Amino acid sequence: MFESRDPGKMAWLEWNRDQSYRRAVIPSAGPVETWTDLTQAEGDLVSFRITFVFERDGVVLTSNSTLRFRSRDELADSLITANLVIDELRDAPDRPGREFVFIARRPVSAPPSSRARTGRILGDCRGAAAGMGGRQPPCADVLVPEGLPAGVHLAGAGHHAGGP
């Protein structure tokens, strides 16, 4: 199982103090405030800082990170290049509409030369949103290597709002 955030949702636009602020009381540390701030977005790389403020003693800790957001096709290419078969493409149950969850496995029998990106598109959604008021259709496109059984199930990726 492989999961990755969907770059098309541009979740990083919500990474600011106003939209990500939380306050929690931790028994051993007391009240802690936290929030996420976007620091840079360039191409497929997005950098951000998470801040933690411990109210008990005023200590402020920060964590700086950078994520690479890869498209569904890039992720599928990587899995296929790694000689994995994509059985399903699902929505993440904890972030519906915001992540890709690939269910992949090693092929039952595949020659080492089967690493080329060849196959067919399953669940072709192109143009399907037109009659749905612009909402994401309940299907997903994914390139599947030649030889995968025809009964492969693809779970739909809905369009829902959610946290970063």
OpenMM code with the backbone's topology and positions (N, CA, C; nanometers):
from openmm import Vec3, app, unit

residues = "MET PHE GLU SER ARG ASP PRO GLY LYS MET ALA TRP LEU GLU TRP ASN ARG ASP GLN SER TYR ARG ARG ALA VAL ILE PRO SER ALA GLY PRO VAL GLU THR TRP THR ASP LEU THR GLN ALA GLU GLY ASP LEU VAL SER PHE ARG ILE THR PHE VAL PHE GLU ARG ASP GLY VAL VAL LEU THR SER ASN SER THR LEU ARG PHE ARG SER ARG ASP GLU LEU ALA ASP SER LEU ILE THR ALA ASN LEU VAL ILE ASP GLU LEU ARG ASP ALA PRO ASP ARG PRO GLY ARG GLU PHE VAL PHE ILE ALA ARG ARG PRO VAL SER ALA PRO PRO SER SER ARG ALA ARG THR GLY ARG ILE LEU GLY ASP CYS ARG GLY ALA ALA ALA GLY MET GLY GLY ARG GLN PRO PRO CYS ALA ASP VAL LEU VAL PRO GLU GLY LEU PRO ALA GLY VAL HIS LEU ALA GLY ALA GLY HIS HIS ALA GLY GLY PRO".split()
positions = [
    Vec3(0.0844, -0.1157, 0.0000),
    Vec3(0.0000, 0.0000, 0.0000),
    Vec3(0.0900, 0.1234, 0.0000),
    Vec3(0.0587, 0.2164, -0.0875),
    Vec3(0.1338, 0.3409, -0.0994),
    Vec3(0.0336, 0.4549, -0.0997),
    Vec3(0.0593, 0.5580, -0.0207),
    Vec3(-0.0306, 0.6727, -0.0232),
    Vec3(0.0491, 0.7999, -0.0430),
    Vec3(-0.0163, 0.8946, -0.1074),
    Vec3(0.0466, 1.0224, -0.1332),
    Vec3(-0.0628, 1.1272, -0.1491),
    Vec3(-0.0342, 1.2472, -0.1106),
    Vec3(-0.1317, 1.3549, -0.1259),
    Vec3(-0.1489, 1.3907, -0.2727),
    Vec3(-0.2675, 1.4319, -0.3081),
    Vec3(-0.3009, 1.4710, -0.4448),
    Vec3(-0.2587, 1.6158, -0.4655),
    Vec3(-0.1589, 1.6422, -0.5518),
    Vec3(-0.1139, 1.7802, -0.5716),
    Vec3(-0.2223, 1.8694, -0.6314),
    Vec3(-0.3184, 1.8110, -0.7012),
    Vec3(-0.4252, 1.8902, -0.7605),
    Vec3(-0.5139, 1.9583, -0.6574),
    Vec3(-0.5136, 1.9103, -0.5342),
    Vec3(-0.5962, 1.9700, -0.4281),
    Vec3(-0.5286, 2.0903, -0.3634),
    Vec3(-0.3993, 2.1069, -0.3869),
    Vec3(-0.3207, 2.2207, -0.3367),
    Vec3(-0.3464, 2.2470, -0.1868),
    Vec3(-0.3373, 2.1410, -0.1081),
    Vec3(-0.3631, 2.1496, 0.0363),
    Vec3(-0.2753, 2.2536, 0.1052),
    Vec3(-0.1587, 2.2793, 0.0527),
    Vec3(-0.0655, 2.3726, 0.1145),
    Vec3(-0.1216, 2.5149, 0.1222),
    Vec3(-0.2244, 2.5457, 0.0439),
    Vec3(-0.2851, 2.6788, 0.0522),
    Vec3(-0.3557, 2.7010, 0.1861),
    Vec3(-0.3829, 2.5920, 0.2586),
    Vec3(-0.4458, 2.5993, 0.3902),
    Vec3(-0.3429, 2.5966, 0.5028),
    Vec3(-0.2151, 2.5911, 0.4688),
    Vec3(-0.1119, 2.5801, 0.5704),
    Vec3(-0.0731, 2.7201, 0.6174),
    Vec3(-0.1546, 2.7754, 0.7035),
    Vec3(-0.1297, 2.9050, 0.7641),
    Vec3(-0.1865, 2.8987, 0.9058),
    Vec3(-0.1459, 2.9933, 0.9889),
    Vec3(-0.1872, 2.9891, 1.1294),
    Vec3(-0.3392, 2.9947, 1.1445),
    Vec3(-0.4036, 3.0800, 1.0671),
    Vec3(-0.5490, 3.0948, 1.0804),
    Vec3(-0.6235, 2.9639, 1.0554),
    Vec3(-0.5811, 2.8871, 0.9586),
    Vec3(-0.6540, 2.7656, 0.9218),
    Vec3(-0.6032, 2.6386, 0.9896),
    Vec3(-0.4829, 2.6435, 1.0475),
    Vec3(-0.4268, 2.5197, 1.1041),
    Vec3(-0.4058, 2.5245, 1.2553),
    Vec3(-0.4381, 2.6361, 1.3190),
    Vec3(-0.4148, 2.6511, 1.4632),
    Vec3(-0.4939, 2.5479, 1.5440),
    Vec3(-0.4250, 2.4872, 1.6401),
    Vec3(-0.4878, 2.3964, 1.7362),
    Vec3(-0.4244, 2.4189, 1.8736),
    Vec3(-0.5027, 2.3941, 1.9753),
    Vec3(-0.4524, 2.3997, 2.1125),
    Vec3(-0.4962, 2.2708, 2.1806),
    Vec3(-0.4013, 2.2038, 2.2437),
    Vec3(-0.4310, 2.0786, 2.3129),
    Vec3(-0.3662, 2.0832, 2.4505),
    Vec3(-0.4280, 2.0147, 2.5443),
    Vec3(-0.3700, 2.0024, 2.6776),
    Vec3(-0.3112, 1.8621, 2.6875),
    Vec3(-0.1812, 1.8578, 2.7085),
    Vec3(-0.1089, 1.7317, 2.7202),
    Vec3(-0.0748, 1.7128, 2.8678),
    Vec3(-0.1187, 1.6017, 2.9274),
    Vec3(-0.1023, 1.5833, 3.0727),
    Vec3(0.0394, 1.6113, 3.1241),
    Vec3(0.1406, 1.5672, 3.0563),
    Vec3(0.2772, 1.5850, 3.1075),
    Vec3(0.3402, 1.7190, 3.0699),
    Vec3(0.2781, 1.7930, 2.9764),
    Vec3(0.3397, 1.9175, 2.9298),
    Vec3(0.2506, 2.0395, 2.9468),
    Vec3(0.1231, 2.0196, 2.9748),
    Vec3(0.0312, 2.1325, 2.9862),
    Vec3(-0.0211, 2.1737, 2.8494),
    Vec3(-0.0793, 2.2932, 2.8397),
    Vec3(-0.1340, 2.3401, 2.7126),
    Vec3(-0.0238, 2.3624, 2.6084),
    Vec3(-0.0527, 2.3176, 2.4854),
    Vec3(0.0408, 2.3350, 2.3736),
    Vec3(-0.0372, 2.3901, 2.2546),
    Vec3(0.0139, 2.4962, 2.1971),
    Vec3(-0.0440, 2.5526, 2.0755),
    Vec3(0.0411, 2.5064, 1.9572),
    Vec3(-0.0225, 2.4802, 1.8443),
    Vec3(0.0519, 2.4397, 1.7246),
    Vec3(-0.0179, 2.4914, 1.6002),
    Vec3(0.0601, 2.5158, 1.4974),
    Vec3(0.0077, 2.5570, 1.3681),
    Vec3(0.1123, 2.5303, 1.2613),
    Vec3(0.0677, 2.5332, 1.1372),
    Vec3(0.1546, 2.5091, 1.0217),
    Vec3(0.1531, 2.6320, 0.9324),
    Vec3(0.2710, 2.6725, 0.8854),
    Vec3(0.2843, 2.7845, 0.7917),
    Vec3(0.3569, 2.7386, 0.6665),
    Vec3(0.3008, 2.7697, 0.5514),
    Vec3(0.3675, 2.7476, 0.4235),
    Vec3(0.4851, 2.8437, 0.4152),
    Vec3(0.6019, 2.7927, 0.3775),
    Vec3(0.7184, 2.8808, 0.3639),
    Vec3(0.7612, 2.8968, 0.2182),
    Vec3(0.7315, 2.7969, 0.1340),
    Vec3(0.7659, 2.8070, -0.0086),
    Vec3(0.6962, 2.6952, -0.0852),
    Vec3(0.6484, 2.7289, -0.2046),
    Vec3(0.5921, 2.6291, -0.2958),
    Vec3(0.6490, 2.6584, -0.4335),
    Vec3(0.7275, 2.5644, -0.4839),
    Vec3(0.7919, 2.5821, -0.6137),
    Vec3(0.7921, 2.4484, -0.6874),
    Vec3(0.7201, 2.4450, -0.7998),
    Vec3(0.7090, 2.3200, -0.8745),
    Vec3(0.6387, 2.2165, -0.7903),
    Vec3(0.6982, 2.0974, -0.7807),
    Vec3(0.6353, 1.9917, -0.7008),
    Vec3(0.6877, 1.9857, -0.5570),
    Vec3(0.7706, 2.0845, -0.5179),
    Vec3(0.8248, 2.0889, -0.3816),
    Vec3(0.7533, 2.1957, -0.2994),
    Vec3(0.7080, 2.1563, -0.1811),
    Vec3(0.6365, 2.2475, -0.0920),
    Vec3(0.7031, 2.2416, 0.0451),
    Vec3(0.7470, 2.3584, 0.0934),
    Vec3(0.8141, 2.3666, 0.2236),
    Vec3(0.7228, 2.4349, 0.3240),
    Vec3(0.7341, 2.3915, 0.4494),
    Vec3(0.6475, 2.4454, 0.5534),
    Vec3(0.7163, 2.4347, 0.6887),
    Vec3(0.6634, 2.5105, 0.7847),
    Vec3(0.7154, 2.5085, 0.9215),
    Vec3(0.5989, 2.4799, 1.0162),
    Vec3(0.6192, 2.3854, 1.1069),
    Vec3(0.5217, 2.3586, 1.2123),
    Vec3(0.5779, 2.4187, 1.3407),
    Vec3(0.4954, 2.4968, 1.4095),
    Vec3(0.5366, 2.5626, 1.5334),
    Vec3(0.4596, 2.5033, 1.6511),
    Vec3(0.5322, 2.4808, 1.7602),
    Vec3(0.4735, 2.4323, 1.8856),
    Vec3(0.5106, 2.5320, 1.9953),
    Vec3(0.4119, 2.5815, 2.0682),
    Vec3(0.4360, 2.6725, 2.1799),
    Vec3(0.3850, 2.6053, 2.3066),
    Vec3(0.4770, 2.5808, 2.4012),
    Vec3(0.4431, 2.5188, 2.5284),
    Vec3(0.4128, 2.6307, 2.6276),
    Vec3(0.2857, 2.6460, 2.6630),
    Vec3(0.2416, 2.7575, 2.7472),
    Vec3(0.3033, 2.7543, 2.8868),
    Vec3(0.3284, 2.6354, 2.9394),
    Vec3(0.3796, 2.6221, 3.0768),
    Vec3(0.5110, 2.6981, 3.0957),
    Vec3(0.6037, 2.6853, 2.9995),
    Vec3(0.7344, 2.7495, 3.0161),
    Vec3(0.7715, 2.8434, 2.9009),
    Vec3(0.6805, 2.8608, 2.8034),
    Vec3(0.7058, 2.9539, 2.6937),
    Vec3(0.8008, 2.9014, 2.5868),
    Vec3(0.8415, 2.7758, 2.5963),
    Vec3(0.9334, 2.7194, 2.4970),
    Vec3(0.8620, 2.7102, 2.3619),
    Vec3(0.9339, 2.7517, 2.2576),
    Vec3(0.8823, 2.7446, 2.1206),
    Vec3(0.9724, 2.6506, 2.0414),
    Vec3(0.9132, 2.5482, 1.9817),
    Vec3(0.9862, 2.4558, 1.8961),
    Vec3(0.9292, 2.4660, 1.7549),
    Vec3(1.0179, 2.4570, 1.6572),
    Vec3(0.9724, 2.4567, 1.5183),
    Vec3(1.0324, 2.3382, 1.4455),
    Vec3(0.9602, 2.2929, 1.3445),
    Vec3(1.0058, 2.1835, 1.2588),
    Vec3(0.9854, 2.2271, 1.1151),
    Vec3(1.0925, 2.2312, 1.0379),
    Vec3(1.0857, 2.2689, 0.8971),
    Vec3(1.0933, 2.1438, 0.8106),
    Vec3(1.0060, 2.1364, 0.7116),
    Vec3(1.0006, 2.0190, 0.6248),
    Vec3(0.9714, 2.0602, 0.4814),
    Vec3(1.0042, 1.9710, 0.3896),
    Vec3(0.9698, 1.9876, 0.2486),
    Vec3(0.9104, 1.8567, 0.1995),
    Vec3(0.7972, 1.8672, 0.1315),
    Vec3(0.7323, 1.7519, 0.0706),
    Vec3(0.7370, 1.7660, -0.0806),
    Vec3(0.7490, 1.6539, -0.1475),
    Vec3(0.7383, 1.6507, -0.2936),
    Vec3(0.6007, 1.5951, -0.3274),
    Vec3(0.5228, 1.6711, -0.4028),
    Vec3(0.3903, 1.6285, -0.4450),
    Vec3(0.4010, 1.5732, -0.5867),
    Vec3(0.3778, 1.4439, -0.6018),
    Vec3(0.3871, 1.3776, -0.7322),
    Vec3(0.2478, 1.3474, -0.7845),
    Vec3(0.2304, 1.3580, -0.9149),
    Vec3(0.1000, 1.3318, -0.9765),
    Vec3(0.0677, 1.1828, -0.9708),
    Vec3(-0.0592, 1.1534, -0.9934),
    Vec3(-0.1043, 1.0137, -0.9962),
    Vec3(-0.0262, 0.9359, -1.1013),
    Vec3(-0.0060, 0.9952, -1.2202),
    Vec3(0.0684, 0.9260, -1.3265),
    Vec3(0.2140, 0.9013, -1.2869),
    Vec3(0.2780, 0.9995, -1.2213),
    Vec3(0.4161, 0.9805, -1.1760),
    Vec3(0.4253, 0.8664, -1.0752),
    Vec3(0.3299, 0.8623, -0.9831),
    Vec3(0.3293, 0.7554, -0.8831),
    Vec3(0.3064, 0.6199, -0.9486),
    Vec3(0.2100, 0.6124, -1.0406),
    Vec3(0.1828, 0.4867, -1.1114),
    Vec3(0.3063, 0.4428, -1.1895),
    Vec3(0.3730, 0.5371, -1.2582),
    Vec3(0.4968, 0.5053, -1.3308),
    Vec3(0.6014, 0.4445, -1.2384),
    Vec3(0.6191, 0.5042, -1.1213),
    Vec3(0.7192, 0.4538, -1.0265),
    Vec3(0.6870, 0.3122, -0.9808),
    Vec3(0.5600, 0.2860, -0.9534),
    Vec3(0.5210, 0.1517, -0.9098),
    Vec3(0.5418, 0.0497, -1.0215),
    Vec3(0.5035, 0.0869, -1.1424),
    Vec3(0.5196, -0.0033, -1.2564),
    Vec3(0.6680, -0.0261, -1.2859),
    Vec3(0.7487, 0.0806, -1.2782),
    Vec3(0.8927, 0.0685, -1.2998),
    Vec3(0.9562, -0.0225, -1.1951),
    Vec3(0.8998, -0.0224, -1.0752),
    Vec3(0.9484, -0.1101, -0.9682),
    Vec3(0.8935, -0.2520, -0.9835),
    Vec3(0.8295, -0.2781, -1.0982),
    Vec3(0.7738, -0.4090, -1.1307),
    Vec3(0.6629, -0.4506, -1.0346),
    Vec3(0.5799, -0.3535, -0.9961),
    Vec3(0.4635, -0.3825, -0.9134),
    Vec3(0.3378, -0.3709, -0.9987),
    Vec3(0.2373, -0.4467, -0.9657),
    Vec3(0.1085, -0.4435, -1.0331),
    Vec3(0.0140, -0.3613, -0.9462),
    Vec3(-0.0551, -0.2658, -1.0066),
    Vec3(-0.1503, -0.1827, -0.9341),
    Vec3(-0.2862, -0.2521, -0.9371),
    Vec3(-0.3321, -0.2960, -0.8214),
    Vec3(-0.4616, -0.3627, -0.8107),
    Vec3(-0.5754, -0.2633, -0.7891),
    Vec3(-0.5509, -0.1582, -0.7107),
    Vec3(-0.6557, -0.0619, -0.6787),
    Vec3(-0.5969, 0.0759, -0.6605),
    Vec3(-0.6789, 0.1760, -0.6857),
    Vec3(-0.6483, 0.3138, -0.6509),
    Vec3(-0.7670, 0.3615, -0.5688),
    Vec3(-0.7413, 0.3959, -0.4416),
    Vec3(-0.8476, 0.4313, -0.3482),
    Vec3(-0.8311, 0.5731, -0.2980),
    Vec3(-0.9322, 0.6145, -0.2275),
    Vec3(-0.9319, 0.7375, -0.1515),
    Vec3(-0.8791, 0.7049, -0.0115),
    Vec3(-0.8145, 0.7975, 0.0540),
    Vec3(-0.7704, 0.7756, 0.1915),
    Vec3(-0.8889, 0.7978, 0.2852),
    Vec3(-0.9185, 0.7019, 0.3730),
    Vec3(-1.0356, 0.7168, 0.4595),
    Vec3(-1.0258, 0.8347, 0.5562),
    Vec3(-0.9032, 0.8732, 0.5952),
    Vec3(-0.8875, 0.9843, 0.6885),
    Vec3(-0.8747, 1.1195, 0.6191),
    Vec3(-0.8603, 1.1224, 0.4883),
    Vec3(-0.8509, 1.2466, 0.4112),
    Vec3(-0.9234, 1.2277, 0.2783),
    Vec3(-1.0526, 1.2042, 0.2814),
    Vec3(-1.1244, 1.1755, 0.1566),
    Vec3(-1.1084, 1.2866, 0.0531),
    Vec3(-1.0778, 1.2444, -0.0693),
    Vec3(-1.0623, 1.3390, -0.1785),
    Vec3(-0.9298, 1.4125, -0.1810),
    Vec3(-0.8384, 1.3816, -0.0886),
    Vec3(-0.7139, 1.4573, -0.0793),
    Vec3(-0.5881, 1.3729, -0.1001),
    Vec3(-0.6026, 1.2421, -0.1081),
    Vec3(-0.4858, 1.1553, -0.1229),
    Vec3(-0.5150, 1.0430, -0.2207),
    Vec3(-0.4064, 0.9901, -0.2773),
    Vec3(-0.4132, 0.8688, -0.3580),
    Vec3(-0.3643, 0.7546, -0.2704),
    Vec3(-0.4347, 0.6445, -0.2707),
    Vec3(-0.3884, 0.5243, -0.2020),
    Vec3(-0.3817, 0.4145, -0.3077),
    Vec3(-0.2598, 0.3740, -0.3402),
    Vec3(-0.2381, 0.2678, -0.4376),
    Vec3(-0.2231, 0.1361, -0.3633),
    Vec3(-0.2972, 0.0362, -0.4054),
    Vec3(-0.2786, -0.0997, -0.3560),
    Vec3(-0.2028, -0.1715, -0.4675),
    Vec3(-0.0794, -0.2085, -0.4393),
    Vec3(0.0065, -0.2692, -0.5407),
    Vec3(0.0708, -0.3948, -0.4842),
    Vec3(0.1145, -0.4792, -0.5746),
    Vec3(0.1765, -0.6056, -0.5331),
    Vec3(0.2772, -0.6487, -0.6387),
    Vec3(0.3576, -0.7435, -0.6007),
    Vec3(0.4482, -0.8043, -0.6978),
    Vec3(0.3650, -0.8921, -0.7896),
    Vec3(0.3981, -0.8986, -0.9178),
    Vec3(0.3214, -0.9848, -1.0087),
    Vec3(0.3439, -1.1321, -0.9752),
    Vec3(0.2458, -1.2131, -1.0097),
    Vec3(0.2569, -1.3570, -0.9855),
    Vec3(0.3763, -1.4117, -1.0616),
    Vec3(0.3855, -1.3785, -1.1882),
    Vec3(0.5032, -1.4160, -1.2673),
    Vec3(0.5218, -1.3109, -1.3736),
    Vec3(0.6346, -1.2438, -1.3676),
    Vec3(0.6631, -1.1396, -1.4652),
    Vec3(0.8102, -1.1454, -1.5014),
    Vec3(0.8404, -1.1438, -1.6290),
    Vec3(0.9806, -1.1427, -1.6693),
    Vec3(1.0458, -1.0093, -1.6324),
    Vec3(1.1758, -1.0098, -1.6044),
    Vec3(1.2456, -0.8863, -1.5665),
    Vec3(1.2326, -0.7760, -1.6712),
    Vec3(1.2063, -0.8097, -1.7960),
    Vec3(1.1980, -0.7077, -1.9009),
    Vec3(1.0630, -0.6365, -1.9033),
    Vec3(0.9715, -0.6664, -1.8100),
    Vec3(0.8379, -0.6065, -1.8125),
    Vec3(0.8321, -0.4738, -1.7387),
    Vec3(0.9405, -0.4001, -1.7342),
    Vec3(0.9446, -0.2737, -1.6616),
    Vec3(0.8993, -0.1544, -1.7447),
    Vec3(0.8709, -0.1725, -1.8712),
    Vec3(0.8274, -0.0611, -1.9552),
    Vec3(0.6859, -0.0194, -1.9178),
    Vec3(0.6552, 0.1072, -1.9344),
    Vec3(0.5221, 0.1597, -1.9006),
    Vec3(0.4271, 0.1313, -2.0164),
    Vec3(0.3740, 0.0096, -2.0164),
    Vec3(0.2756, -0.0279, -2.1165),
    Vec3(0.1548, -0.0810, -2.0443),
    Vec3(0.0405, -0.0643, -2.1027),
    Vec3(-0.0787, -0.1151, -2.0379),
    Vec3(-0.2024, -0.0470, -2.0884),
    Vec3(-0.3060, -0.0503, -2.0064),
    Vec3(-0.4328, 0.0086, -2.0445),
    Vec3(-0.4804, 0.0998, -1.9322),
    Vec3(-0.5674, 0.1920, -1.9658),
    Vec3(-0.6257, 0.2803, -1.8659),
    Vec3(-0.7529, 0.2148, -1.8130),
    Vec3(-0.7640, 0.2068, -1.6807),
    Vec3(-0.8858, 0.1572, -1.6176),
    Vec3(-0.9627, 0.2754, -1.5600),
    Vec3(-1.0954, 0.2671, -1.5629),
    Vec3(-1.1775, 0.3699, -1.4997),
    Vec3(-1.1575, 0.5056, -1.5619),
    Vec3(-1.1582, 0.5144, -1.6931),
    Vec3(-1.1304, 0.6398, -1.7621),
    Vec3(-1.2336, 0.7457, -1.7247),
    Vec3(-1.1899, 0.8525, -1.6579),
    Vec3(-1.2788, 0.9568, -1.6072),
    Vec3(-1.2742, 1.0837, -1.6903),
    Vec3(-1.1901, 1.0901, -1.7901),
    Vec3(-1.1761, 1.2140, -1.8647),
    Vec3(-1.3113, 1.2608, -1.9166),
    Vec3(-1.3465, 1.3831, -1.8835),
    Vec3(-1.4707, 1.4420, -1.9287),
    Vec3(-1.5914, 1.4025, -1.8473),
    Vec3(-1.5757, 1.3124, -1.7511),
    Vec3(-1.6910, 1.2644, -1.6752),
    Vec3(-1.7460, 1.3696, -1.5803),
    Vec3(-1.6660, 1.4685, -1.5419),
    Vec3(-1.7111, 1.5688, -1.4457),
    Vec3(-1.8079, 1.6688, -1.5063),
    Vec3(-1.8172, 1.6745, -1.6380),
    Vec3(-1.9008, 1.7748, -1.7034),
    Vec3(-2.0450, 1.7686, -1.6565),
    Vec3(-2.1013, 1.6509, -1.6426),
    Vec3(-2.2400, 1.6379, -1.6014),
    Vec3(-2.2583, 1.6303, -1.4515),
    Vec3(-2.1523, 1.6574, -1.3744),
    Vec3(-2.1609, 1.6448, -1.2290),
    Vec3(-2.1374, 1.7783, -1.1598),
    Vec3(-2.1659, 1.8881, -1.2293),
    Vec3(-2.1481, 2.0196, -1.1676),
    Vec3(-2.0044, 2.0499, -1.1330),
    Vec3(-1.9083, 1.9925, -1.2062),
    Vec3(-1.7665, 2.0169, -1.1818),
    Vec3(-1.7065, 1.9330, -1.0712),
    Vec3(-1.7883, 1.8511, -1.0010),
    Vec3(-1.7351, 1.7658, -0.8945),
    Vec3(-1.6533, 1.6529, -0.9549),
    Vec3(-1.5603, 1.6018, -0.8760),
    Vec3(-1.4789, 1.4877, -0.9171),
    Vec3(-1.5686, 1.3672, -0.9397),
    Vec3(-1.5616, 1.3006, -1.0547),
    Vec3(-1.6440, 1.1820, -1.0765),
    Vec3(-1.5999, 1.0672, -0.9862),
    Vec3(-1.6904, 0.9738, -0.9576),
    Vec3(-1.6558, 0.8638, -0.8669),
    Vec3(-1.5781, 0.7530, -0.9369),
    Vec3(-1.4666, 0.7876, -0.9984),
    Vec3(-1.3790, 0.6887, -1.0605),
    Vec3(-1.2408, 0.7500, -1.0714),
    Vec3(-1.1441, 0.6721, -1.1114),
    Vec3(-1.0071, 0.7206, -1.1206),
    Vec3(-0.9380, 0.6561, -1.2389),
    Vec3(-0.8523, 0.7311, -1.3067),
    Vec3(-0.7728, 0.6770, -1.4161),
    Vec3(-0.6447, 0.6198, -1.3578),
    Vec3(-0.6042, 0.5051, -1.4040),
    Vec3(-0.4753, 0.4502, -1.3626),
    Vec3(-0.4259, 0.3586, -1.4736),
    Vec3(-0.2973, 0.3692, -1.5035),
    Vec3(-0.2374, 0.2820, -1.6036),
    Vec3(-0.2038, 0.1496, -1.5362),
    Vec3(-0.2509, 0.0421, -1.5940),
    Vec3(-0.2286, -0.0908, -1.5382),
    Vec3(-0.1481, -0.1720, -1.6390),
    Vec3(-0.0432, -0.2406, -1.5942),
    Vec3(0.0398, -0.3167, -1.6867),
    Vec3(-0.0394, -0.4236, -1.7612),
    Vec3(0.0088, -0.4556, -1.8813),
    Vec3(-0.0521, -0.5631, -1.9601),
    Vec3(-0.0558, -0.6904, -1.8766),
    Vec3(-0.1615, -0.7682, -1.8948),
    Vec3(-0.1702, -0.8968, -1.8278),
    Vec3(-0.2432, -0.8947, -1.6954),
    Vec3(-0.2810, -0.7762, -1.6451),
    Vec3(-0.3554, -0.7709, -1.5200),
    Vec3(-0.4972, -0.8192, -1.5458),
    Vec3(-0.5535, -0.9016, -1.4579),
    Vec3(-0.6886, -0.9528, -1.4790),
    Vec3(-0.7900, -0.8399, -1.4963),
    Vec3(-0.8915, -0.8655, -1.5775),
    Vec3(-0.9909, -0.7634, -1.6106),
    Vec3(-1.0779, -0.7239, -1.4921),
    Vec3(-1.0887, -0.8022, -1.3882),
    Vec3(-1.1784, -0.7735, -1.2772),
    Vec3(-1.1199, -0.6837, -1.1701),
    Vec3(-1.0227, -0.6019, -1.2025),
    Vec3(-0.9599, -0.5142, -1.1042),
    Vec3(-1.0593, -0.4089, -1.0585),
    Vec3(-1.0674, -0.3865, -0.9280),
    Vec3(-1.1602, -0.2887, -0.8707),
    Vec3(-1.0869, -0.1578, -0.8460),
    Vec3(-1.1487, -0.0481, -0.8848),
    Vec3(-1.0952, 0.0841, -0.8544),
    Vec3(-1.1975, 0.1574, -0.7702),
    Vec3(-1.1589, 0.1944, -0.6495),
    Vec3(-1.2488, 0.2724, -0.5637),
    Vec3(-1.2475, 0.4160, -0.6106),
    Vec3(-1.3581, 0.4859, -0.5988),
    Vec3(-1.3698, 0.6243, -0.6441),
    Vec3(-1.2990, 0.7203, -0.5534),
    Vec3(-1.2567, 0.8309, -0.6099),
    Vec3(-1.1942, 0.9384, -0.5337),
    Vec3(-1.2900, 1.0567, -0.5325),
    Vec3(-1.3605, 1.0749, -0.4254),
    Vec3(-1.4557, 1.1850, -0.4155),
    Vec3(-1.3852, 1.3168, -0.3914),
    Vec3(-1.4573, 1.4250, -0.3997),
    Vec3(-1.4024, 1.5573, -0.3772),
    Vec3(-1.4630, 1.6117, -0.2485),
    Vec3(-1.3844, 1.6143, -0.1415),
    Vec3(-1.4329, 1.6609, -0.0121),
    Vec3(-1.3300, 1.7534, 0.0465),
    Vec3(-1.3742, 1.8450, 0.1277),
    Vec3(-1.2813, 1.9331, 0.1996),
    Vec3(-1.2298, 1.8602, 0.3222),
    Vec3(-1.1097, 1.8958, 0.3641),
    Vec3(-1.0525, 1.8351, 0.4842),
    Vec3(-0.9311, 1.9114, 0.5283),
    Vec3(-0.8711, 1.8726, 0.6382),
    Vec3(-0.7560, 1.9433, 0.6935),
    Vec3(-0.6266, 1.9089, 0.6231),
    Vec3(-0.5220, 1.9857, 0.6478),
    Vec3(-0.3928, 1.9634, 0.5799),
    Vec3(-0.3258, 1.8347, 0.6120),
] * unit.nanometer
topology = app.Topology()
chain = topology.addChain("A")
for resn in residues:
    res = topology.addResidue(resn, chain)
    for name in ("N", "CA", "C"):
        topology.addAtom(name, app.Element.getBySymbol(name[0]), res)
